[in-house]
Amino acid sequence: MTGGPEVPGRVEITARALTSCARAVAAEHLGAPARRVRVTLGDHRGSLALDVTGPMAASDDLVGRATTSASEVRDRVSELTGRRVGSAHIELTGIVREHDTRVR
């Protein structure tokens, strides 16, 4: 059995779609709202390079968590898009904390 019928043509993913996907993945791993995360795409030796800028959810080890997040974002974006992601650079701009809701 084959993977499916052969369909003529090709599928292209636009830079805008790649950016949106990477932003959603990065926001999830950073624990931040997607609207506060910025992603730019670049080239890294023929592979996709991600530059992520945004806040991260508060934790005990921000540096360790940011390093782990960069690797996880790189792997997940590659998995979702089918593109080889060579690097993911994360620049933290702040800390996201859970806010207590006011009782009125």
C-alpha contacts under 8 A as a table, 3 or more apart, distances in Angstrom:
res1	aa1	res2	aa2	distance
2	T	5	P	7.66
13	I	17	A	6.30
13	I	18	L	6.76
14	T	17	A	5.22
14	T	18	L	6.33
15	A	18	L	5.03
15	A	19	T	6.04
15	A	41	L	7.82
16	R	19	T	5.09
16	R	20	S	6.18
17	A	20	S	5.10
17	A	21	C	6.12
18	L	21	C	5.16
18	L	22	A	6.10
18	L	81	T	7.36
19	T	22	A	5.13
19	T	23	R	6.04
19	T	39	V	6.17
19	T	40	T	6.76
19	T	41	L	6.90
20	S	23	R	5.07
20	S	24	A	6.24
21	C	24	A	5.26
21	C	25	V	6.27
21	C	77	V	7.14
22	A	25	V	5.12
22	A	26	A	5.97
22	A	39	V	6.85
22	A	50	L	7.86
22	A	73	V	7.53
22	A	77	V	5.94
23	R	26	A	5.12
23	R	27	A	5.99
23	R	34	A	6.37
23	R	37	V	6.31
23	R	38	R	6.47
23	R	39	V	5.77
23	R	52	V	7.77
24	A	27	A	5.20
24	A	28	E	6.23
24	A	34	A	5.89
25	V	28	E	5.21
25	V	29	H	6.35
25	V	73	V	6.19
25	V	76	R	7.23
25	V	77	V	6.95
26	A	29	H	5.19
26	A	30	L	5.95
26	A	34	A	7.94
26	A	37	V	7.48
26	A	52	V	7.31
26	A	69	S	7.75
26	A	73	V	5.81
27	A	30	L	5.12
27	A	31	G	5.79
27	A	32	A	5.02
27	A	33	P	5.92
27	A	34	A	5.02
27	A	37	V	6.24
28	E	31	G	5.23
28	E	32	A	6.65
28	E	33	P	7.87
28	E	34	A	7.77
29	H	32	A	7.92
29	H	69	S	5.84
29	H	72	E	7.60
29	H	73	V	7.01
30	L	55	P	7.15
30	L	56	M	4.78
30	L	57	A	6.14
30	L	66	A	7.56
30	L	69	S	6.75
31	G	56	M	5.82
31	G	57	A	4.96
31	G	96	V	7.63
32	A	36	R	7.02
32	A	37	V	7.33
32	A	54	G	7.70
32	A	55	P	6.20
32	A	56	M	5.76
32	A	57	A	6.15
32	A	96	V	6.41
33	P	36	R	5.64
33	P	37	V	7.00
34	A	37	V	5.22
35	R	38	R	7.87
36	R	54	G	5.98
36	R	55	P	7.22
37	V	52	V	7.05
37	V	53	T	5.79
37	V	54	G	4.49
37	V	55	P	7.14
38	R	52	V	5.75
38	R	53	T	5.12
38	R	54	G	6.32
39	V	50	L	6.61
39	V	51	D	5.52
39	V	52	V	4.58
39	V	53	T	6.42
40	T	50	L	5.99
40	T	51	D	5.22
40	T	52	V	6.74
41	L	48	L	6.83
41	L	49	A	5.69
41	L	50	L	5.07
41	L	51	D	6.48
42	G	48	L	5.95
42	G	49	A	4.71
42	G	50	L	6.36
42	G	51	D	7.75
43	D	46	G	5.97
43	D	47	S	5.76
43	D	48	L	5.08
43	D	49	A	5.13
44	H	47	S	4.99
44	H	48	L	5.82
44	H	49	A	5.27
44	H	86	G	5.76
44	H	87	S	6.72
45	R	86	G	7.53
47	S	83	R	7.76
47	S	84	R	5.45
47	S	85	V	5.41
47	S	86	G	5.05
48	L	83	R	7.23
48	L	84	R	6.14
48	L	85	V	4.49
48	L	86	G	5.60
48	L	87	S	7.05
49	A	85	V	5.99
49	A	86	G	5.70
49	A	87	S	4.87
49	A	88	A	5.90
49	A	89	H	7.99
50	L	74	R	7.71
50	L	85	V	7.67
50	L	87	S	6.17
50	L	88	A	4.54
50	L	89	H	6.14
51	D	88	A	5.90
51	D	89	H	4.87
51	D	90	I	6.11
51	D	91	E	7.76
52	V	88	A	7.23
52	V	89	H	5.98
52	V	90	I	4.69
52	V	91	E	6.15
53	T	90	I	5.87
53	T	91	E	4.79
53	T	92	L	5.98
53	T	93	T	6.70
54	G	90	I	7.87
54	G	91	E	6.58
54	G	92	L	5.29
54	G	93	T	5.12
54	G	94	G	6.92
55	P	92	L	5.28
55	P	93	T	4.95
55	P	94	G	4.35
55	P	95	I	5.12
55	P	96	V	6.15
56	M	62	L	7.93
56	M	66	A	7.98
56	M	92	L	6.70
56	M	93	T	7.92
56	M	94	G	6.45
56	M	95	I	5.02
56	M	96	V	5.65
57	A	95	I	5.57
57	A	96	V	4.51
57	A	97	R	6.06
58	A	62	L	7.36
58	A	95	I	5.63
58	A	96	V	5.93
58	A	97	R	5.84
59	S	62	L	5.90
59	S	65	R	7.99
61	D	64	G	5.47
61	D	65	R	6.08
62	L	65	R	5.11
62	L	66	A	5.93
63	V	66	A	5.12
63	V	67	T	6.21
64	G	67	T	5.19
64	G	68	T	6.23
65	R	68	T	5.07
65	R	69	S	5.93
66	A	69	S	4.92
66	A	70	A	6.15
66	A	90	I	7.03
67	T	70	A	5.26
67	T	71	S	6.63
68	T	71	S	5.31
68	T	72	E	6.23
69	S	72	E	4.98
69	S	73	V	5.88
70	A	73	V	5.19
70	A	74	R	6.13
70	A	88	A	5.47
70	A	89	H	6.41
70	A	90	I	6.31
71	S	74	R	5.16
71	S	75	D	6.25
71	S	88	A	7.01
72	E	75	D	5.17
72	E	76	R	5.99
73	V	76	R	5.18
73	V	77	V	5.96
73	V	88	A	7.20
74	R	77	V	5.50
74	R	78	S	6.19
74	R	85	V	5.91
74	R	86	G	7.53
74	R	87	S	6.57
74	R	88	A	5.66
75	D	78	S	5.18
75	D	79	E	6.16
75	D	85	V	7.36
76	R	79	E	4.96
76	R	80	L	6.11
77	V	80	L	5.16
77	V	81	T	5.96
77	V	82	G	7.97
77	V	83	R	7.78
77	V	85	V	7.38
78	S	81	T	5.45
78	S	82	G	5.43
78	S	83	R	5.10
78	S	84	R	5.55
78	S	85	V	5.58
79	E	82	G	5.56
79	E	83	R	7.49
85	V	88	A	7.65
